[in-house]
Amino acid sequence: MAIIGYVLYRLLGFLEFMVIIECIASWIPGVQNMWFFMMISKFTSVFLNPIRKFMYEKMGNMMIDFSPLILFLIIDVVKRIVINIF
């Protein structure tokens, strides 16, 4: 049972790492067309797009995208739940 918790915890850490890479790479011109960034963007967009949609519906069009920060908070809460359960 502890192995499942460990694997979930590591997968959530991997997701955090991918979001950080996407955030940093989005500031660098020309990186968005590289295949590696496209792969990361497709992976993280599954988690970020619902948050972006929710934020757009509630707050309208914002200049700064806070969806990665909200995703980090959600991941942190889920990590704490995983630690407490397993």
N, C-alpha and C positions, 0 to 999 in steps of 0.2 A: 504494500500500500504506500509506503514511503517513496518507492521508486516513481509512482505515478505523480506524486506531489513534486518530486524533484524535476521530472520531465516537464510538467506544466510550468513550473517556476522558470526553468531555462528557456522554454518556448516564449514566455512572456518577455523575458530579458532580450531574446533575439528580436522580437517585434519592436521593443524600445530602440534597440540598436539600428534597425532598419529605418525607423522614423527619423532618428537623428541624422542618419546618412542622407535621407531624402531632404530634410530641412537644410542641411549644409549645402548639398549639391544644387538645390533650387536657387541659391544665390550666385552660383558660378555660371557665367554665360557659356553656352555651347555644350554643357554637360547633359542637358535634357535630351539631346539626340543620341546619346550613347546607349548601346544595348543594355549595359549593366544598370544604368539609371532607370531605363524604361522598365526593366524587370522589377526593380525595387519599387518603383512608382505603382506598377500594377498590383504588387503584393500589398503595399500599405494603403492604397486607395480603397480596398475592401473595408478597411476599418475607419479611414478618415472621411470618406464621402458621406456616410450617414450622419456623422457629427457636423460636417459642413452644411448638409441639407437642413438639419435641425436648427443650426445657428442662423442660417439665412432666413428661415421661416419666422424665427422669433425676434431677430435683431436687424434684419434687413442686410443690405450689402455693406460689409465692413472693409476698411482699408487693410487691416492686418488679419491674417488667418490664425486664429487661436485654436483651431482643431487639434494640432499636435499636442498642445498643452493639456487640453481636456482629455485626449487619449492617454497621455502620461498619467493623469490623475486616476482614470479608470483602470489602467493597468496596475497602478500601485495598490488600489483597493483590492483588485482581484488577486494580486500577489499576496497581500496580507491575509486574505481569506484562504488561499491555498496553504499558506504556512500554518494557519490555525487549524485547518481541517486535517492536514497530513502531518 
